[in-house]
Amino acid sequence: MAKSKTEYHILNLGAGVQSTTLYLMFMRGLITPQIDAAIFADTQDEPKAVYRHLEWLESLGGPRIIRATRGKLSTALVKGESLSGHRWISIPAFTPGVLPSKREGRLRRQCSRDYKINVIRRAIRHSVLGLSPRQAVPRKIVVHQYLGISMDEAGRASRIERAQRPKYLSLHFPLVRRSMTRTHCEDLLKNWVPHRTPRSACVYCPLHNDSEWLHVKSVPEDWALALTVDDNLRAPSVLNDQARANKMPMFLHRSLQPLVQIDFESRVNRRSSWVGFSVECHGVCGI
C-alpha cells in the first residue's frame, strides 16, 4: 500500500446493466475521479452470459477488475450448509405460510452478505489496501465505494445507506445523483456494448420474476443448475433448522411448486413482468 495514498475509489461491479454503465462512464472519463479498481464478487453461479460479458469488460483495458469469491454458493446449498457450517439455507427460499393469512413465507437470507458484501470488503482490504487478514485499516484511509443503483431503484440506495458498514467506507450512488434510470443506462449501452448486457443474479435466485425464470430456462446449463438447487431444497438431508422445526418444504418459486412443474410461458402471457430486481430485494447482488 502506498504510504502517501489515503483515498481509494472502488466500484462494485455486478456486471449487469447499471454497474456496467458506471464502469464504462469511469473508463470514458464521464465520472471523476478515476476508480482504482472494480470488484466483481463471484458466487460462481451467475448466468453464462454474465461471465462472457465480464470477459469482454476485462478485454477493454480499462480500470482493473478484481474477481473475488468465497466459493461456489450452489455447493453450499446442495449440502444445506452456510459458510460457517451451520445447517442453514442462505437464500430466501419460499415456504408455505405459517399464518393462515399468508400463502407463502420466506426464509432468512444470508447470501448477499456472505457471498457479495463481505467478499467485496475482503477484496478491498487485501487486494486494494494490501492489508493482512487481521490488520486494522489505518484511520486516515477513506475508501469511496460506488454502487450501480439507478434513479428508479432509489429506495435500494436508502436501505443500503442505513445498513451498518465500516467507518472507512464512504458510499456513492452516481446514477441516482445524475437522475439516471435503468432505461437511460440501456440506451447508453446500446452504443457502447456490442451485445446485450445481461442481468446479474444467481441463476436460481428466488427473487426472479416469471420472465426471468423463462430466460434462465432458455439456457440449458443454467436451467440444469436451477433445477438441481430447487430439488435439493426439499431433500431431507439438507433441510435447515428453521424449515425442519416447522416441517416446511422449500421452493425457489413463490407458487410453492417445483420449478420443473411450472409453465412459465403461460404465467408470463397472463401478466406482464418487469425485468429487474424484485421490490423485495435489498439490491446488493447486481450492483
Order of alpha helices (4+ residues) and beta strands (2+ residues): beta-alpha-beta-alpha-beta-alpha-beta-beta-alpha-beta-alpha-beta-alpha-alpha-alpha-alpha-alpha-alpha
